[in-house]
Amino acid sequence: MKKVTRMILILISIFLLISFTACSQQAEKTDIISITAEKDPIEYLQSKGYTVLTDIKKIDSKVISKDDLKGSFINGLIWSVQSFEPEKIIGKNVDYYCVDVKNHPLDKYLDEGDSITVTVMKTDDKIIGGYSRINFKEVKAGANIYSIDGRTLEEFTGLDFQTWRESWDKKYK
């Protein structure tokens, strides 16, 4: 009797494991992460408390390929501050909308004449991410890509730059 009970428990465990694995794989294949219920980039930025200073411009629209992930250093930084793995949107068209804002967490780093530009990324009519950058009046050295809410790569990922870069290169080069 113990062998029969043990066998039933093993079969139930295998069945549950297969069921959970199948469900999670299905979710990964079809789920594009939307960071907000808002569909309009301006409304989304205003819901974050940002004041929009300029008209929004669609600056790019392209189908994401693996080559886009292998691209430039700046491309890598942009992908580093997204809340999803970029493989999830390979083959999807992404629209990029750009606008200047204030009342942004990066405002504290501005000098006279500097401004903040936020780029919002959309696919399948969902806002999926974006990034912020400071438009310096005077040229300054260093990376200038932040998460949409102004966090650095280190703050956003929890990784120092060198560790992140090695991981990125291993995965996408």
C-alpha positions as CSV (number, residue, x, y, z in Angstrom):
1,M,0.0,0.0,0.0
2,K,2.9,2.4,0.8
3,K,4.3,1.9,-2.7
4,V,1.0,2.7,-4.3
5,T,0.6,5.9,-2.2
6,R,4.2,6.9,-3.0
7,M,3.7,6.3,-6.7
8,I,0.5,8.4,-6.7
9,L,2.3,11.2,-4.9
10,I,5.1,11.1,-7.4
11,L,2.7,11.2,-10.3
12,I,0.7,14.1,-8.8
13,S,4.0,16.0,-8.3
14,I,5.1,15.4,-11.8
15,F,1.7,16.5,-13.2
16,L,1.8,19.7,-11.1
17,L,5.4,20.5,-12.1
18,I,4.5,20.1,-15.8
19,S,1.4,22.2,-15.4
20,F,3.2,25.1,-13.7
21,T,6.1,25.0,-16.2
22,A,3.7,25.1,-19.1
23,C,1.7,28.0,-17.6
24,S,4.8,30.1,-16.9
25,Q,6.3,29.4,-20.4
26,Q,3.0,30.5,-22.0
27,A,3.0,33.7,-20.0
28,E,6.6,34.5,-21.0
29,K,5.9,34.1,-24.7
30,T,2.8,36.3,-24.8
31,D,3.2,38.9,-22.1
32,I,4.7,42.2,-23.0
33,I,5.2,44.2,-19.9
34,S,3.3,47.4,-19.8
35,I,4.5,49.9,-17.1
36,T,1.2,51.7,-16.9
37,A,-2.4,51.5,-17.9
38,E,-2.0,54.9,-19.6
39,K,-1.8,54.7,-23.4
40,D,-0.9,58.3,-24.1
41,P,2.8,59.2,-23.3
42,I,1.8,62.8,-22.1
43,E,-0.8,61.5,-19.7
44,Y,1.6,58.9,-18.4
45,L,4.3,61.5,-17.7
46,Q,1.8,63.8,-16.1
47,S,0.6,61.0,-13.9
48,K,4.2,60.7,-12.7
49,G,4.1,64.4,-11.7
50,Y,6.2,65.7,-14.5
51,T,5.3,69.0,-16.2
52,V,5.5,68.7,-20.0
53,L,7.4,71.7,-21.5
54,T,7.4,70.9,-25.3
55,D,5.2,69.2,-27.8
56,I,5.7,65.5,-28.0
57,K,7.6,64.2,-31.0
58,K,7.7,60.7,-32.5
59,I,11.4,60.4,-33.0
60,D,11.7,56.8,-34.2
61,S,9.7,53.7,-35.1
62,K,11.4,50.5,-35.8
63,V,11.1,46.7,-35.5
64,I,13.5,45.5,-32.8
65,S,16.0,42.9,-34.0
66,K,18.8,41.1,-32.2
67,D,21.3,43.4,-34.0
68,D,19.7,46.3,-32.1
69,L,20.7,44.7,-28.9
70,K,24.3,44.2,-30.1
71,G,24.4,47.8,-31.2
72,S,26.2,50.8,-29.7
73,F,27.2,51.4,-26.1
74,I,24.3,54.0,-25.8
75,N,21.8,51.4,-27.0
76,G,23.0,49.0,-24.3
77,L,22.5,51.8,-21.7
78,I,19.0,52.5,-22.9
79,W,18.1,48.8,-22.6
80,S,19.7,48.6,-19.2
81,V,17.2,50.9,-17.6
82,Q,14.1,49.0,-18.8
83,S,12.0,46.8,-16.6
84,F,11.9,43.9,-19.0
85,E,14.3,41.7,-20.9
86,P,14.7,43.2,-24.4
87,E,14.3,39.8,-26.1
88,K,10.6,40.1,-25.2
89,I,10.1,42.6,-28.0
90,I,12.4,41.2,-30.7
91,G,10.3,41.3,-33.9
92,K,7.9,44.0,-32.5
93,N,7.6,47.5,-33.7
94,V,8.6,50.1,-31.0
95,D,7.6,53.8,-31.3
96,Y,9.8,56.3,-29.5
97,Y,8.2,59.6,-28.3
98,C,10.4,62.4,-26.9
99,V,9.4,65.4,-24.8
100,D,11.1,67.9,-22.4
101,V,9.8,67.9,-18.8
102,K,10.4,69.5,-15.4
103,N,9.5,68.4,-11.9
104,H,11.6,65.3,-12.7
105,P,14.0,63.6,-10.2
106,L,16.9,64.7,-12.3
107,D,16.0,68.4,-11.9
108,K,18.4,68.6,-8.9
109,Y,21.4,68.1,-11.3
110,L,20.4,70.9,-13.7
111,D,22.5,74.1,-14.2
112,E,21.0,77.2,-15.8
113,G,20.1,76.4,-19.4
114,D,20.0,72.6,-18.9
115,S,16.8,70.6,-19.4
116,I,15.5,67.1,-19.1
117,T,14.2,65.0,-22.1
118,V,12.2,61.9,-21.5
119,T,11.7,59.3,-24.2
120,V,8.7,57.0,-23.9
121,M,8.7,53.6,-25.7
122,K,5.4,52.0,-26.9
123,T,4.6,48.7,-28.6
124,D,1.2,47.1,-29.3
125,D,-0.4,50.4,-28.0
126,K,1.2,49.8,-24.6
127,I,3.8,52.0,-22.9
128,I,6.6,49.6,-22.1
129,G,9.4,51.8,-20.9
130,G,11.6,54.7,-21.7
131,Y,14.5,56.7,-20.5
132,S,15.6,60.2,-19.4
133,R,18.6,62.3,-20.2
134,I,19.9,65.7,-19.3
135,N,20.4,68.1,-22.1
136,F,23.4,70.0,-20.9
137,K,24.0,73.6,-22.1
138,E,27.7,72.8,-21.9
139,V,29.2,69.5,-23.1
140,K,30.0,67.2,-20.2
141,A,31.8,63.8,-20.2
142,G,30.1,60.6,-19.1
143,A,27.0,58.5,-19.8
144,N,23.8,60.4,-19.7
145,I,21.1,57.8,-19.8
146,Y,18.7,57.3,-16.8
147,S,15.6,55.3,-16.2
148,I,12.3,57.1,-17.0
149,D,12.2,58.1,-13.3
150,G,15.8,59.3,-13.2
151,R,17.7,56.3,-11.7
152,T,21.2,55.4,-12.9
153,L,22.1,52.0,-14.3
154,E,23.5,51.1,-10.9
155,E,20.4,52.2,-9.0
156,F,18.1,50.5,-11.5
157,T,19.9,47.1,-11.9
158,G,21.7,46.9,-8.6
159,L,24.9,46.1,-10.6
160,D,28.0,48.2,-11.0
161,F,28.7,49.3,-14.5
162,Q,31.6,46.8,-15.2
163,T,29.5,43.8,-14.0
164,W,26.5,44.9,-16.0
165,R,28.6,45.5,-19.2
166,E,30.3,42.0,-18.9
167,S,26.8,40.4,-18.5
168,W,25.4,42.4,-21.4
169,D,28.3,41.6,-23.7
170,K,28.1,37.9,-22.8
171,K,24.4,37.8,-23.6
172,Y,24.2,39.9,-26.7
173,K,27.6,39.9,-28.5
